[in-house]
Amino acid sequence: MKSFDWNPGSLLEMSGYYWKTCTLHTGVKLDIFTAIGQDTLSLNDINRKLRVDKQGLATLLNALSALELLVKKDGKYSNSPPSLTFLSKGSDKYIGFMIMHHHNLMESWHKMDKAIIDGRPAGNRASFAEGEEQREHFLMGMFNIGMTTAPGLSKELDLSGCKRLLDLGGGPGTFAIHFCLANPQLKASVYDLDTTRPFAEKTINKFNVSDRIDFISGNYIEDEFVQPNAFDAAWLSHILHAEGPGQAKKIIGKAVSALKPGGRIFIHDFILNDNMDSPLFPAIFSINMYLGTPEGRAYSEAQLSDMLKDNGVKNIERLNFKGPMQSGILSGITP
């Protein structure tokens, strides 16, 4: 049920909301929250670390204080508890990589009208980012998002009896790691581009599961999978939305070919209702994929179910799961 109360005030608030967004992005990009850490610092103290224009920094610090991301008292600044937890690199709950990934997408969103007029992407596909910094933002941003879901989901997802899991397009391996931690009998393989390997191996080592998780270099779009009938379960998290319907169905087919008979396949994505107009985040996210990929989009439950059926998958069901950004999971059994 939709409940927007649109009026001139709310419309103008929405129109100018990017001012707040850009203030947050700049605070993270300049690493202000890390510079302050657990201290209480003056403007001069902070600027000795950052070495930027003093007037601009003062204006930004005051705006961040107005947003309650910083606390200003007696002319000095400290982090609010949420900022210290989520925006300082000293915290293991840091989400700044995902915020910087959002920042990298801003130019394509700014060109949305041109993309719709021309019928082609306004930006580059994030997973193939050429710059090392942008690639880090994307991959570790995926880690940030995965960490909001994987630890809890790993205790709910039924992987009993599964000895080997394929995390297809698994990026830094967040889900594979937590599925293994929750299932002592399980081993996993993260399959992704070779440029992803350093980030994945670093993350896997951090959680001390390198003896149970390996990394397979490959391109699930261009390459045929080299280990058919080798896995008991396949996990496809947030990869299908980057492709058009034909390619998405082929990717599912490759995952099915990697599974043993009776294996389990799980699709985790931002799933639209069959009318394609809700939930809100998947609907807005579909624009993001339109702007950054040739054919990417969010899919409905019916569309994903049909792709699974076309690859022979049976017993398809929507699991009772709702992620932090309205993601969902479809599961099925391979023939």
Contacts in CASP RR format, 6 or more apart in sequence:
PFRMAT RR
TARGET T0000
AUTHOR 0000-0000-0000
METHOD contacts of the structure
MODEL  1
MKSFDWNPGSLLEMSGYYWKTCTLHTGVKLDIFTAIGQDTLSLNDINRKL
RVDKQGLATLLNALSALELLVKKDGKYSNSPPSLTFLSKGSDKYIGFMIM
HHHNLMESWHKMDKAIIDGRPAGNRASFAEGEEQREHFLMGMFNIGMTTA
PGLSKELDLSGCKRLLDLGGGPGTFAIHFCLANPQLKASVYDLDTTRPFA
EKTINKFNVSDRIDFISGNYIEDEFVQPNAFDAAWLSHILHAEGPGQAKK
IIGKAVSALKPGGRIFIHDFILNDNMDSPLFPAIFSINMYLGTPEGRAYS
EAQLSDMLKDNGVKNIERLNFKGPMQSGILSGITP
2 278 0 8 1.000
4 10 0 8 1.000
20 67 0 8 1.000
21 102 0 8 1.000
23 60 0 8 1.000
23 63 0 8 1.000
23 64 0 8 1.000
23 67 0 8 1.000
24 64 0 8 1.000
24 67 0 8 1.000
24 69 0 8 1.000
24 99 0 8 1.000
25 99 0 8 1.000
25 100 0 8 1.000
25 102 0 8 1.000
25 103 0 8 1.000
25 106 0 8 1.000
26 60 0 8 1.000
27 33 0 8 1.000
27 60 0 8 1.000
27 64 0 8 1.000
27 87 0 8 1.000
28 87 0 8 1.000
28 96 0 8 1.000
28 99 0 8 1.000
28 100 0 8 1.000
28 103 0 8 1.000
29 100 0 8 1.000
29 103 0 8 1.000
30 50 0 8 1.000
30 52 0 8 1.000
30 60 0 8 1.000
31 50 0 8 1.000
31 89 0 8 1.000
32 46 0 8 1.000
32 50 0 8 1.000
32 60 0 8 1.000
32 61 0 8 1.000
32 64 0 8 1.000
32 70 0 8 1.000
33 69 0 8 1.000
33 79 0 8 1.000
33 83 0 8 1.000
33 84 0 8 1.000
33 87 0 8 1.000
33 88 0 8 1.000
34 87 0 8 1.000
34 88 0 8 1.000
34 89 0 8 1.000
34 90 0 8 1.000
35 41 0 8 1.000
35 46 0 8 1.000
35 49 0 8 1.000
35 50 0 8 1.000
36 46 0 8 1.000
36 70 0 8 1.000
36 77 0 8 1.000
36 78 0 8 1.000
36 79 0 8 1.000
36 88 0 8 1.000
37 79 0 8 1.000
37 84 0 8 1.000
37 88 0 8 1.000
37 90 0 8 1.000
38 79 0 8 1.000
38 84 0 8 1.000
39 45 0 8 1.000
39 78 0 8 1.000
40 73 0 8 1.000
40 76 0 8 1.000
40 77 0 8 1.000
40 78 0 8 1.000
41 76 0 8 1.000
41 77 0 8 1.000
41 78 0 8 1.000
42 75 0 8 1.000
42 76 0 8 1.000
42 77 0 8 1.000
43 54 0 8 1.000
43 57 0 8 1.000
43 58 0 8 1.000
43 61 0 8 1.000
43 75 0 8 1.000
43 77 0 8 1.000
45 76 0 8 1.000
46 57 0 8 1.000
46 61 0 8 1.000
46 77 0 8 1.000
47 54 0 8 1.000
47 57 0 8 1.000
50 57 0 8 1.000
61 70 0 8 1.000
61 72 0 8 1.000
61 77 0 8 1.000
62 72 0 8 1.000
64 70 0 8 1.000
65 71 0 8 1.000
65 72 0 8 1.000
65 77 0 8 1.000
68 80 0 8 1.000
69 79 0 8 1.000
69 80 0 8 1.000
69 82 0 8 1.000
69 83 0 8 1.000
69 87 0 8 1.000
70 77 0 8 1.000
70 78 0 8 1.000
70 79 0 8 1.000
70 80 0 8 1.000
70 83 0 8 1.000
71 77 0 8 1.000
71 78 0 8 1.000
71 79 0 8 1.000
71 80 0 8 1.000
79 87 0 8 1.000
79 88 0 8 1.000
84 91 0 8 1.000
85 91 0 8 1.000
85 93 0 8 1.000
86 93 0 8 1.000
86 94 0 8 1.000
86 95 0 8 1.000
86 96 0 8 1.000
87 94 0 8 1.000
87 95 0 8 1.000
87 96 0 8 1.000
87 99 0 8 1.000
88 94 0 8 1.000
93 147 0 8 1.000
94 144 0 8 1.000
95 141 0 8 1.000
95 144 0 8 1.000
96 141 0 8 1.000
96 144 0 8 1.000
97 136 0 8 1.000
97 137 0 8 1.000
97 140 0 8 1.000
97 141 0 8 1.000
97 143 0 8 1.000
97 144 0 8 1.000
98 137 0 8 1.000
98 140 0 8 1.000
98 141 0 8 1.000
98 142 0 8 1.000
98 144 0 8 1.000
98 145 0 8 1.000
100 137 0 8 1.000
100 141 0 8 1.000
101 126 0 8 1.000
101 137 0 8 1.000
101 138 0 8 1.000
101 141 0 8 1.000
103 137 0 8 1.000
104 126 0 8 1.000
104 129 0 8 1.000
104 134 0 8 1.000
104 137 0 8 1.000
104 138 0 8 1.000
105 126 0 8 1.000
105 288 0 8 1.000
105 291 0 8 1.000
105 292 0 8 1.000
107 122 0 8 1.000
107 123 0 8 1.000
108 115 0 8 1.000
108 121 0 8 1.000
108 122 0 8 1.000
108 123 0 8 1.000
108 291 0 8 1.000
108 292 0 8 1.000
109 122 0 8 1.000
109 287 0 8 1.000
109 288 0 8 1.000
109 291 0 8 1.000
111 122 0 8 1.000
111 123 0 8 1.000
111 291 0 8 1.000
112 122 0 8 1.000
112 287 0 8 1.000
112 291 0 8 1.000
114 122 0 8 1.000
115 121 0 8 1.000
115 122 0 8 1.000
115 290 0 8 1.000
115 291 0 8 1.000
120 294 0 8 1.000
121 290 0 8 1.000
121 291 0 8 1.000
121 292 0 8 1.000
121 293 0 8 1.000
121 294 0 8 1.000
122 291 0 8 1.000
122 292 0 8 1.000
123 291 0 8 1.000
123 292 0 8 1.000
124 130 0 8 1.000
124 292 0 8 1.000
125 242 0 8 1.000
125 292 0 8 1.000
125 293 0 8 1.000
126 134 0 8 1.000
126 138 0 8 1.000
126 292 0 8 1.000
127 138 0 8 1.000
127 193 0 8 1.000
127 242 0 8 1.000
128 193 0 8 1.000
129 135 0 8 1.000
129 137 0 8 1.000
129 138 0 8 1.000
135 195 0 8 1.000
136 199 0 8 1.000
139 171 0 8 1.000
139 172 0 8 1.000
139 196 0 8 1.000
139 199 0 8 1.000
140 172 0 8 1.000
140 199 0 8 1.000
142 170 0 8 1.000
142 171 0 8 1.000
142 172 0 8 1.000
142 174 0 8 1.000
142 238 0 8 1.000
143 172 0 8 1.000
143 173 0 8 1.000
143 174 0 8 1.000
143 199 0 8 1.000
143 203 0 8 1.000
145 325 0 8 1.000
146 174 0 8 1.000
146 175 0 8 1.000
147 174 0 8 1.000
148 323 0 8 1.000
148 324 0 8 1.000
149 175 0 8 1.000
149 323 0 8 1.000
149 324 0 8 1.000
149 327 0 8 1.000
150 174 0 8 1.000
150 175 0 8 1.000
150 177 0 8 1.000
150 178 0 8 1.000
150 179 0 8 1.000
151 178 0 8 1.000
152 178 0 8 1.000
153 175 0 8 1.000
153 178 0 8 1.000
153 321 0 8 1.000
154 175 0 8 1.000
154 178 0 8 1.000
154 179 0 8 1.000
154 181 0 8 1.000
154 182 0 8 1.000
154 183 0 8 1.000
155 182 0 8 1.000
156 321 0 8 1.000
157 179 0 8 1.000
157 266 0 8 1.000
157 319 0 8 1.000
157 329 0 8 1.000
159 165 0 8 1.000
159 179 0 8 1.000
159 182 0 8 1.000
159 183 0 8 1.000
159 186 0 8 1.000
159 233 0 8 1.000
159 264 0 8 1.000
160 183 0 8 1.000
161 185 0 8 1.000
161 232 0 8 1.000
162 183 0 8 1.000
162 185 0 8 1.000
162 186 0 8 1.000
162 232 0 8 1.000
162 233 0 8 1.000
162 264 0 8 1.000
163 185 0 8 1.000
163 186 0 8 1.000
163 187 0 8 1.000
163 232 0 8 1.000
164 186 0 8 1.000
164 187 0 8 1.000
164 188 0 8 1.000
164 189 0 8 1.000
164 230 0 8 1.000
164 231 0 8 1.000
164 232 0 8 1.000
164 233 0 8 1.000
165 176 0 8 1.000
165 179 0 8 1.000
165 180 0 8 1.000
165 186 0 8 1.000
165 187 0 8 1.000
165 188 0 8 1.000
165 189 0 8 1.000
165 231 0 8 1.000
165 232 0 8 1.000
165 233 0 8 1.000
165 234 0 8 1.000
165 235 0 8 1.000
166 188 0 8 1.000
166 189 0 8 1.000
166 191 0 8 1.000
166 230 0 8 1.000
166 231 0 8 1.000
166 233 0 8 1.000
166 234 0 8 1.000
166 235 0 8 1.000
166 255 0 8 1.000
166 258 0 8 1.000
166 259 0 8 1.000
167 173 0 8 1.000
167 175 0 8 1.000
167 176 0 8 1.000
167 179 0 8 1.000
167 188 0 8 1.000
167 189 0 8 1.000
167 190 0 8 1.000
167 191 0 8 1.000
167 235 0 8 1.000
167 237 0 8 1.000
168 191 0 8 1.000
168 220 0 8 1.000
168 234 0 8 1.000
168 235 0 8 1.000
168 236 0 8 1.000
168 239 0 8 1.000
168 251 0 8 1.000
168 254 0 8 1.000
168 255 0 8 1.000
168 258 0 8 1.000
169 190 0 8 1.000
169 191 0 8 1.000
169 192 0 8 1.000
169 220 0 8 1.000
169 236 0 8 1.000
169 237 0 8 1.000
169 239 0 8 1.000
170 176 0 8 1.000
170 190 0 8 1.000
170 191 0 8 1.000
170 192 0 8 1.000
170 196 0 8 1.000
170 200 0 8 1.000
170 235 0 8 1.000
170 237 0 8 1.000
170 239 0 8 1.000
171 190 0 8 1.000
171 192 0 8 1.000
171 196 0 8 1.000
171 199 0 8 1.000
171 200 0 8 1.000
172 196 0 8 1.000
172 199 0 8 1.000
172 200 0 8 1.000
172 202 0 8 1.000
172 203 0 8 1.000
173 190 0 8 1.000
173 200 0 8 1.000
173 203 0 8 1.000
173 204 0 8 1.000
173 213 0 8 1.000
174 203 0 8 1.000
175 235 0 8 1.000
175 237 0 8 1.000
175 268 0 8 1.000
176 188 0 8 1.000
176 189 0 8 1.000
176 190 0 8 1.000
176 204 0 8 1.000
176 213 0 8 1.000
176 235 0 8 1.000
177 203 0 8 1.000
177 204 0 8 1.000
177 207 0 8 1.000
177 209 0 8 1.000
177 213 0 8 1.000
179 186 0 8 1.000
179 188 0 8 1.000
179 235 0 8 1.000
180 186 0 8 1.000
180 187 0 8 1.000
180 188 0 8 1.000
180 209 0 8 1.000
180 212 0 8 1.000
180 213 0 8 1.000
181 207 0 8 1.000
181 209 0 8 1.000
186 212 0 8 1.000
187 212 0 8 1.000
187 213 0 8 1.000
188 212 0 8 1.000
188 213 0 8 1.000
188 214 0 8 1.000
189 213 0 8 1.000
189 214 0 8 1.000
189 215 0 8 1.000
189 216 0 8 1.000
189 227 0 8 1.000
189 231 0 8 1.000
190 200 0 8 1.000
190 204 0 8 1.000
190 213 0 8 1.000
190 214 0 8 1.000
190 215 0 8 1.000
190 216 0 8 1.000
191 215 0 8 1.000
191 216 0 8 1.000
191 218 0 8 1.000
191 220 0 8 1.000
191 225 0 8 1.000
192 200 0 8 1.000
192 215 0 8 1.000
192 216 0 8 1.000
192 217 0 8 1.000
192 218 0 8 1.000
193 217 0 8 1.000
193 218 0 8 1.000
193 219 0 8 1.000
194 217 0 8 1.000
194 218 0 8 1.000
196 215 0 8 1.000
197 215 0 8 1.000
197 217 0 8 1.000
200 215 0 8 1.000
201 210 0 8 1.000
201 215 0 8 1.000
204 210 0 8 1.000
204 213 0 8 1.000
204 215 0 8 1.000
216 226 0 8 1.000
216 227 0 8 1.000
220 239 0 8 1.000
220 251 0 8 1.000
220 254 0 8 1.000
221 243 0 8 1.000
221 247 0 8 1.000
221 250 0 8 1.000
221 251 0 8 1.000
224 254 0 8 1.000
225 254 0 8 1.000
225 257 0 8 1.000
225 258 0 8 1.000
227 258 0 8 1.000
228 257 0 8 1.000
228 258 0 8 1.000
229 257 0 8 1.000
229 258 0 8 1.000
229 259 0 8 1.000
229 260 0 8 1.000
229 261 0 8 1.000
230 258 0 8 1.000
230 260 0 8 1.000
231 258 0 8 1.000
231 259 0 8 1.000
231 260 0 8 1.000
231 263 0 8 1.000
232 259 0 8 1.000
232 260 0 8 1.000
232 263 0 8 1.000
232 264 0 8 1.000
233 259 0 8 1.000
233 263 0 8 1.000
233 264 0 8 1.000
233 265 0 8 1.000
233 266 0 8 1.000
234 255 0 8 1.000
234 256 0 8 1.000
234 258 0 8 1.000
234 259 0 8 1.000
234 263 0 8 1.000
234 264 0 8 1.000
234 265 0 8 1.000
234 266 0 8 1.000
235 266 0 8 1.000
235 268 0 8 1.000
236 251 0 8 1.000
236 252 0 8 1.000
236 255 0 8 1.000
236 265 0 8 1.000
236 266 0 8 1.000
236 267 0 8 1.000
236 268 0 8 1.000
236 269 0 8 1.000
237 268 0 8 1.000
237 269 0 8 1.000
238 268 0 8 1.000
238 269 0 8 1.000
238 270 0 8 1.000
238 327 0 8 1.000
239 251 0 8 1.000
240 248 0 8 1.000
240 251 0 8 1.000
240 252 0 8 1.000
240 267 0 8 1.000
240 269 0 8 1.000
240 299 0 8 1.000
240 304 0 8 1.000
240 307 0 8 1.000
241 269 0 8 1.000
241 270 0 8 1.000
241 285 0 8 1.000
241 286 0 8 1.000
241 289 0 8 1.000
241 296 0 8 1.000
241 297 0 8 1.000
241 298 0 8 1.000
241 299 0 8 1.000
242 289 0 8 1.000
242 293 0 8 1.000
242 296 0 8 1.000
243 251 0 8 1.000
243 293 0 8 1.000
243 295 0 8 1.000
243 296 0 8 1.000
244 294 0 8 1.000
244 295 0 8 1.000
244 296 0 8 1.000
244 297 0 8 1.000
245 295 0 8 1.000
245 299 0 8 1.000
245 303 0 8 1.000
245 307 0 8 1.000
247 295 0 8 1.000
248 299 0 8 1.000
248 307 0 8 1.000
249 307 0 8 1.000
249 310 0 8 1.000
249 311 0 8 1.000
252 265 0 8 1.000
252 267 0 8 1.000
252 307 0 8 1.000
252 308 0 8 1.000
252 311 0 8 1.000
252 313 0 8 1.000
253 311 0 8 1.000
255 265 0 8 1.000
256 265 0 8 1.000
256 311 0 8 1.000
256 312 0 8 1.000
256 313 0 8 1.000
256 334 0 8 1.000
259 265 0 8 1.000
259 334 0 8 1.000
260 334 0 8 1.000
261 334 0 8 1.000
261 335 0 8 1.000
262 333 0 8 1.000
262 334 0 8 1.000
262 335 0 8 1.000
263 333 0 8 1.000
263 334 0 8 1.000
264 331 0 8 1.000
264 332 0 8 1.000
264 333 0 8 1.000
264 334 0 8 1.000
265 308 0 8 1.000
265 313 0 8 1.000
265 331 0 8 1.000
265 332 0 8 1.000
265 333 0 8 1.000
265 334 0 8 1.000
266 329 0 8 1.000
266 330 0 8 1.000
266 331 0 8 1.000
266 332 0 8 1.000
267 304 0 8 1.000
267 308 0 8 1.000
267 329 0 8 1.000
267 330 0 8 1.000
267 331 0 8 1.000
268 327 0 8 1.000
268 328 0 8 1.000
268 329 0 8 1.000
269 298 0 8 1.000
269 299 0 8 1.000
269 304 0 8 1.000
269 327 0 8 1.000
269 328 0 8 1.000
270 281 0 8 1.000
270 282 0 8 1.000
270 285 0 8 1.000
270 286 0 8 1.000
270 298 0 8 1.000
270 325 0 8 1.000
270 326 0 8 1.000
270 327 0 8 1.000
270 328 0 8 1.000
271 282 0 8 1.000
271 298 0 8 1.000
271 299 0 8 1.000
271 300 0 8 1.000
271 301 0 8 1.000
271 304 0 8 1.000
271 318 0 8 1.000
271 327 0 8 1.000
271 328 0 8 1.000
271 330 0 8 1.000
272 278 0 8 1.000
272 279 0 8 1.000
272 282 0 8 1.000
272 283 0 8 1.000
272 286 0 8 1.000
272 298 0 8 1.000
272 299 0 8 1.000
272 300 0 8 1.000
272 301 0 8 1.000
273 279 0 8 1.000
273 300 0 8 1.000
273 301 0 8 1.000
274 300 0 8 1.000
274 301 0 8 1.000
274 302 0 8 1.000
275 300 0 8 1.000
276 283 0 8 1.000
276 300 0 8 1.000
277 283 0 8 1.000
279 326 0 8 1.000
280 326 0 8 1.000
281 325 0 8 1.000
281 326 0 8 1.000
282 298 0 8 1.000
282 326 0 8 1.000
282 327 0 8 1.000
283 298 0 8 1.000
285 298 0 8 1.000
285 325 0 8 1.000
286 297 0 8 1.000
286 298 0 8 1.000
289 296 0 8 1.000
289 297 0 8 1.000
289 298 0 8 1.000
290 296 0 8 1.000
290 297 0 8 1.000
299 307 0 8 1.000
301 318 0 8 1.000
301 330 0 8 1.000
304 330 0 8 1.000
305 316 0 8 1.000
305 330 0 8 1.000
308 316 0 8 1.000
308 330 0 8 1.000
308 332 0 8 1.000
309 316 0 8 1.000
312 334 0 8 1.000
312 335 0 8 1.000
313 332 0 8 1.000
313 333 0 8 1.000
313 334 0 8 1.000
313 335 0 8 1.000
314 332 0 8 1.000
314 333 0 8 1.000
314 334 0 8 1.000
314 335 0 8 1.000
315 332 0 8 1.000
315 333 0 8 1.000
316 330 0 8 1.000
316 331 0 8 1.000
316 332 0 8 1.000
317 330 0 8 1.000
317 331 0 8 1.000
317 332 0 8 1.000
318 328 0 8 1.000
318 329 0 8 1.000
318 330 0 8 1.000
319 328 0 8 1.000
319 329 0 8 1.000
319 330 0 8 1.000
319 331 0 8 1.000
321 328 0 8 1.000
321 329 0 8 1.000
322 328 0 8 1.000
END
